[in-house]
Each structure stands twice: as structure tokens, then as C-alpha cells.
Amino acid sequence: MSSNTPKKIGENQYQIDADSDLGMKVPVRIYADEPLLQKMLSDRTIMQARNVASIPGIVSHSVVLPDGHEGYGFPVGGVAAMDAEEGMISPGGVGYDINCGVRLLRSNLDEQTVRSKLKELVNDLFSSIPSGVGSKGAVKLSHSELDEVLVKGVNWAIDHGYGSSNDSDVCEENGQIQNADPNKVSDKARKRGAPQLGSLGSGNHFLEVQKVAEVHDEEAANRMGIKEGTITVLIHCGSRGFGHQVCSDYLRVSEQAMEKYGISLPDRELACVPNNSEEGESYRKAMFAALNFAWSNRQMITHWTRNSFERVFHQSESDLDMKLVYDVAHNIAKVEKHKVDGAERKLVVHRKGATRAFPANRDEIPSKYRDLGQPVLVPGSMGTSSWILLGKPNSMNLSFGSTAHGAGRTMSRSKARRNYTENDVKKSLNDQGIFIKALTRDGVVEETPQAYKDVDAVVNVSHNLGIATKVAKLVPIGVIKG
């Protein structure tokens, strides 16, 4: 068996043993079913996870989640935990779209009511929420105002009339991570980010109007205010050009610093620095600023979404019961306490294209859900389902409290453009009763559902392993894309 061939160690679990000749310090664990595994083996996913296993200070195992696919340095759908004292922090282990995350709003509207005004609603949302590649947000920020956003996160938006503190109560980190430092952010990142606050962006980012199609866990659904047949809204976007530039800046810093720290790696894209070094601290503070930017961004979009619903249905936000259910962050690295070999340790957990999935009674979970477990949101691609899951205890020893973050791409954007046309995709969505409004033709074609893995298969792996289990399945009826 070659060192690249994963061996099956349990249901939906595969492993590549640590091979010191390859510099691997820990094994690679892959959580997948057979078809998902075959897709990973068709690109560089597994090789990248093996490379991650050679980073100094990595503990226990390098993780590939069921939506895993090739990324920059680290695979997307990858989790790696480094010892906080001796280990590294890596910009590539977080990714370019820092805190690309998902939030879910519920409502008490039923499908019939919304379908009767669906086109009007989607058009209103489309015109009131800036979207697209270079899209400008709706606020003009001065230097000091941007600093405030970077430090206060969601609370900056709430202080400026975009929602209420009920929203921050159900965000990871309450939507404001401490110790962000705007001074660690380059002027270039500021210039790219400042005009974009309050915009959806392009790529796989979207806003979806969905119906709750299935409820699998009544108790959890009730706690989240989710009822079968009602309408929800899923918002998927991140830190825009701001986070992208922070990542670019600190990849360069890390590449230059590696020699100084005597770090050698099998792939320069893995560039990392000691967590406690000056460069490591600076990257963390800049990354945290990008996390806060993204939370503020999603909060503003939430506010405009509620306004659209109020206009179209002539009811107030409270009449519509449009409460935020939860907001999860992907593409993030944080210091957390985890048990390794029976002893509690502080670890820098890198979640790249991965979602935190903590079980009940972790202090980090908002008080509203602490005795239940953390809600997990897994978006599909447009035209397929999305899922609400609930974090479970197995996530702690299998994946450092993490699960998949989406369906995971299987087809490149360029291949999608060669194989599909805008009309094909729109017609197939329309046949399923889904109305889409997009800024560009490519935006529709590149995100065709056929370019993605089956989100249900990804979720089944998470559910079967008891990492995060099924609460409800959401099916789109209206989509907005950049």
C-alpha cells in the first residue's frame, strides 16, 4: 500500500499513517464515504493533508472533512491543531476569505405566502443588497470608522442601527473577537475593504430564500425556532477584498520569516510562523480584524434583508419573527482548549473551509444554546439543499470540534463555464421552482449545482460519525448571486 492510499479504520473513517520519511509528524484522518474519498483522491486533497501533517507543532492528526477538496497549501475542508506554545500559525491554514461564514434567519411566513410574491421579493433583495466582484457597499467609511468596524465587529453595525443585540447573542464569538488590531492591517487591505462593507461579493457567496423541507430533530428545531414549511434566509459571505489582502500580506511575511525560524516545509504554500512569534501575533491580530469585518458585513446584509421582507409583505420585522438563528465562521484560527491523550492542552485550531461543531456545555457556545449544543449551518450550492446540524461530543476527539462547511467543489470554475450555459442552469433551477437573480452570467454558470459534491452525502458522513447531527433540511426557492 503506498503512503498515499488511505486505509479504512472504521465506518466513514480512513487513515494515512505518519511517514517520517515524508516528514509527517502525525497521521492524516479522512472522514468520507467511498465516492467522496474517490473524489479527494482525484486531486491533491490527500497530498495536501499529508503535507499539513509535517508542520512543526501539529498534534494528534491532520483532518480532512467530507467536503474536502484541493486548496491553497491546506486542503479546503481541512482542520489542523497546533500546540499553542510550540506550534505554528499559518495564513494558508485559514485561507483567503477570512471568516467566510453563514448565518440563518428564520421567519413565520409559509411557502405559499412567499411564492405568491417571490419575484418581487428576490428583485427587492437584489436591488437593496450590493453584490458582485468589485461591488461597493452602501456605507462610506473614514479611516477611524473602519478601525471601529475592525475592533467592534457586529456591534459596530448594531450601534449604527443595523439590527439589535439579540443578533450578536447568537454569533460565534458574539460577533466580536477580542484582540483585533487595525494597526496590523496594511493600507492596501484598508483600500480594498473599506468600500466593500455591506456587500455580498461573488463566487460561491449567495443569499437564499429557503423553505424548511424536513425536520429531523424536533427538540433542537424548536429551540432554534425552526418549523417545517416555514421560510428561512441563508446568507453566505465573508470579509471580501479586505480578508483576501490580509491573507496575501501575511503569506509574504510568513514566507520571509521561515528561514529566520529554521522552518522547512514540503510546500511553500504552507508558509507558517511560530504562534507566539512577533509575526504570528501580528497575523492573528490582523486576521481577527478581518473576522470582525465579516461579522459586521453579514449584519448589515441581515438588516437590509429584513427591510426587504417588511416592504414586500407589509409587516414589521417582529410580526415576521425574523430572528437570527445562528452565525458560524469558516476560515478561522483560534486558540482553544482540547483534550489530547487525556490531557487538556491549548491549541491553535485552524479551520479552513470547516465549521466549529462544539457539543453542549462548552463555554464558547452562546448561552441560548449552551445546554443543547452549537447550531451548525451547512450550505449547499444554489439549487440543492442546505442543512442545520447540531454539534456533538464525537467532534471533540475526531475533528477538534469541527465539521464540514458546505458541499465542496468538484469542478473548476473554468470547466463549469465550458460545460454549462446560463440558460441551462436557470432553466434547471426554474424547473425545480427556484427563481435566481444574478449580476453576471458567469456567476450563475460557475456555481451550477453540478460543480459541487452532493451536500446530503457530506452531511450523512457528519451525522453517522456523530460529529454534528441532522436537525433540519432547507431547500431554496429564491437565490441572489453576485
N, C-alpha and C positions, 0 to 999 in steps of 0.2 A: 504494500500500500504506500503510495507516495505521500510525502508530508503535506501534500495539498488536498488529499482525499479525506473528507470528514468521515469519522466512523459514528455509527448510531449508538448513543448511550442511553436512550430512553425514548418514550413517545414524544415526537416533535423536538428531540434534542440530539444534537450532533456535536462532535468534538474533534479538534485537531490538537494533538498533544504538543507540548512545548518542545521545540527542537533547538538545542543550544547552538548547533552548527549554523542555524539561521539567525542566531542572536535572540531567539524568543525566550522571554523570561517567564511567561505564563502560557497556558493553553488558550485556544480560541473555542468559545461555546457558540453554537449556532442554533437558534430556535426557529424551526421552519417545518413545513410538511415537505414531502418529496418533490412536488412540482416547484415549490418556492425555492427549495435548495438548488434544483437544477438551473433555475434562472440565475441564482447567485454565482453558480459555477461557470456560467457562460460569459461573465465579465470579470472585473478584477476585485469584486467584493471580498472574497475569501482571502486573496493575497494581501489586500489592504489590511484586513483584520489581523492577519499574521504579522504584518509589519508593525501594527499598533502594539502587538504583544512584545515588541522589543524595546519599547520606550522605557527609559530608566524610571524606576519607582512604581511601575504598574503593579497592581495587586490582584491576586486571585485568578481572574480570566478576562480576556478581551471578548466583548459580547457583540454578536450580530443578531438583530431582531428580525422578525419575519418579513418586514418591508425592506430589508437591507438591499442596497444597490451601490454601485461604484460612485465614489465621491472624490473630493479633493483631499488626498492624503488618507484621511479616515473614510471608511465607508459611511454612506448615509444610512441611518438605522443602526448606528454603532454606539456602544457605550463603553467607556474606559474609565476606571477609577485609579487615581494615582495617590500614593501616600502624601499627605499634606506637608509633611516635613521634608522628606527626601525626594518626593516625586516632582513631576513636571506639570506645566500648564501649556496647552498647545492651541493656538488660534485655529488651526485646521481641524482640531477635535471639537470645536464649537461650530465652525462654518462661517460662510459669508453673510448669510441672512440671520444675524443675531436676533434671538427671540422672535423668529418667525413663529407665531403661535396661533391658537384658535380659541375663539370664545363663542359661547352659545347663549342666545336669548330665547326665552320661551314666550308664548302668548296664550290667551284663552280663545283665540279665533279658531274656527274649524276650517277644514279644507274647502268646503263648498263656498263659504263666505269669501275666502281669499281667491279661489279660482274665478269667482264672478268678477273680480277686479284685478286679476293677475297682471295683465299687460300694463295697466295703469300704474300698478304698484312697482313693477320692475322698471318701467320707464322713469318713474319718480325717483326711485333709489339711484338709478343710473345717472340721472341729471344732478342729484344732490350730493353724491359721493365721488370725489375726484378719483379716477383710475387710469391705469396705463403706465408705460415705461417711464417717461420723464414727468409724469403728472405732478402738477403743483398742488399742494394742499390749499386749504381755504384760509390759512392764517399767515400773516407776515410777522416773523419773529425777529426782534432785535437780538444782539449778541447776549445780553443779560437775560432776556426772556428764554432763549434757547438753553442757557445754563440752568434756569429754573426747571425746565422740562426734564433735563438730563438728571437732575437731582431728585425731583419730586415725582416723576413718572405719572401714574394715573391720577395722582392727587392734584397735579398741575391742571389737568383737564377738568377735574371735578370743581376745583376752585374757580375755574373760568366758565362754569355754567354747563359743562358737558356731563350731565349725569349727577349721581349722588353717592354718598359714602356707602350705600348698600352695594354699589358696584365694586368698590375696592375691597370690600369684605370677602368677596368670592374670587379674588385673583390670586394666583401663585405669588408669594411674597407680598400679598396685599397690593400688588401693582407698583410697589416702590421698593427696590432693593437698596439696602444701605451701602455706604462707602463708594458710591459712584463719584468720579471726579472729572468734571468737564475740562480741567486743565491738562488731562492726559489725552485729550482728543485733538487731532490735527485740524488746522484751518480748512484743509481740503474736505475733511469729513463734515465739518460745520457747513461749508458752502453747499455740499451735495444734499445734506439732510434738512437744513433749515427750511427750504421752500416746500419740502415734501410732507411735513407733518399734517396728518389728516387726509392721507390718500392711500388707496388700496394697492397700487402698484400692479405689476404684470406677472407673467409666468404662471405659477400654479396658485397664485393668490386669487381669492374669489369671495363673493358674498352670496350665500344661498338661502332662498326661502324654501323650507322643507316641511314635510308633514311627519309626524311620529307614526311610523308604519307598524312597529311591533314593540311590545314591552316584554322584556324577559325577566326583570327583577322588579316586582311591584313595589316592594318596600323602598328600594333606592330611588325608583322613579318618582314615587310620592314625595320623598324628601326633596327631590330636585324640582318638584312641580311639573313633572312631565306626564302628560296623559295621551293615550293613543288617540289618533285622529286630529290632534291639535297642531298648530303651526309653530315652527321654531325658525330661528335665523342663525346661520353659522357664518362667522366672519373669520377669514383666514388671511392674515397679513403680518408683516414684520417691521423691521427698522429701516426698510427702504435703502436708499443710497448711503445713508449715514452708517448703518451697521456694516455694509459692504466695504466702505472705506476704512473703518476701524480694523476690520479683519486684514485688509491689504496692508495697511500701515504696520500692523504688529507681526504679520508674517515676515515682512522685511526685517524688522527689529530682531525677531527670533532667529532668522537665518544668520544674521550677522553675529549674534551673540553666542551661537552654538560652539564655535571654535574656542571662545574665551572659557566656556564651561567644560570643554573637552567632551562634548556630546557628539557621537556619530550614529547615524540612523540609516536604514536601508532606502529611505525615500526622503528627499529634501522637502517634499510637501508636508511631512510630519513635523516640520520645524517646531521646536519647543524650547522652553527655558525653565529653570528651576522655579517651582511655585513661589518660593519665598525670596527669589532674587528681585532686584530693583525692576528689571524688565518684566518679570512675572507679575509683580504688584501693579505696575503701570498698565499692562494689558488688562488685568482684572478690573481696574477702576474705569478704564475706557469701555470695556465690554459691558460693565454694569450700567454705564451711561446709555449705551445702546439698548439695553434691556428696558430701561425706563422710557426711552424714546418710543419704543414699540408699544409699551402698555398705554402710553398717552395717545399714540396713534389709533390703536384699536378702540380706545374710549371715545374719541371724537367721532369715529365711524359709527359706533353704537348710538351715540346721541342723534346723528343725522338719520340713522335707520329708524329710530323711534319716531322722529319727526315725520318721516315719510308715511309710516303707518298711521299716525294721527291724522295727517292730511287726507289720505286715501279713504280711511274708514270713518272719519269724522268722530273719533273717540279720543279720549286722553290716554296718555301712556299708562296711567294707573287703571283706567277702565279696561285697557287691553291686557293688563297684568304682564307688561313686557319687562320682566326682571332678568337680570344676568344670572345664568345658572352657574357658570364657571368659566375661567380663563386659564388655559395652560400654555406654557412656554416650551418651544423646542429650541435647539441650538443654543446651549447654555452650559456653563461650567460653574459649579458651586462647591464650596466646602460643606460636607455633610458628615454626620456620624453613622458609621455602618459597622456591623459585626463581621470580622474576618477571622476565620478559625477560632471562633468562640470569644475573641477579644474585641472590644469596641475600639475603633480607630477613626481618626479624622481623615477623610479622603476628599480629593478634588474629583468630583464626578463630572465627566464630560458626557453630555447627551447631545449627540449630533443627529438630527432627524429622529429624535426619540423624545418620549413624553414621560414625565415623572408619574409614577403609579403607586404612591405610598399607601400602605394599608391603614386601617383605623388606628387611632390613638397616637399618631405621630404629631409632635408639636407643630410641625410645619403646615399641617392641614388647617384651613380656616375653621373657626370654632363651630360654624354651622354644620359642617360635615365630619368633624373630628372623630365622633364615635361610629361613623359609618364607613369611612374610607374616602380617598380622594377621587372625585369625578375625573374621568379621563375622556377626552374627545378625540376621536379618530376620523378625520375627514376622508371621504373617498375622493375620486376625481369627479368633475361635473358629470351628472348623468348616472352616477352609481350611488350606492347608499353611503351614509356616514354612520358612525356608532358612538353611543355613550357607553363607557365601561366604568368599572369601579376597581380601584387599586386593591390588591390582595397581598396577604403575607408572603406568598411564594416569590413575589417580585424582589423581596429583600435579599434572599440568598441566590436567586438565579440571575438577576439583572440589575443589582444595585438600585432597586426601587424604580424600575423603568419598564415601559412597553413601547410598542410601535407608534409612529406618529402619523401614519397615513397609508395609502395603498402602495406607494413606491413605484417609480417609473420603471418600465421595461423597454421603452422605445425612445430613442433620442428625438429631440425636437425636430431635427432636420429630416429624420426618417418619417415622422408623422406628417411633415409638410409634403413629402414626396408621395405618401400613400393615401392621403385624405384631402378632401376639399371642404371649404367652409359649408357649402350647401349640403354635402353628405352628412356632416356632423350635425348641422342644425336640423336637418330632416329627421335624422335618427332620434335626436332629443325630442323633437316635436311629436314624433310618433309615440314617445313614452309620456307625453303630456308635460314636457318641460320647456318653458319659454326662456330663451337665453338672449342677453343683450351684451355685446362685447364691443370694445373700442376698435380692435383690429381683427382682420381676417386670420392672421397667424395666431393670434391669441386664442381663437376658437380651435383651430386645427391642431396646434401643438399640444393642447390639453384634451384631445379626444379620449374618451374613456378607454379606447383600445390601446392607448400608450401606457396604461397602468396595470399593475397586478390587480388581482381580484381582492378587494378590500375585505370581503367576507371571509376569504381564506386566511388572510393576515390576522383578522380578529379571532377566528376559530383557534389559531395556534395560541394566542394570548390567553383565551378563555380556557382551553384544555390544560394549559400549564399552570393555571391559577395565578398568573401574573397580574392580569386585570380581566374581570369577567363581564359578561354582557348585561347591560341594563336596558338599552333601547336602540332600535334601528330607525334611522331617519332617512327619508327619501326626498330628493329635490323636486320642486315644481317650478322654481324660478331661479335663474343664475345670472349674476353680473360678473363680468371679467374685464380686466384691463386689456 
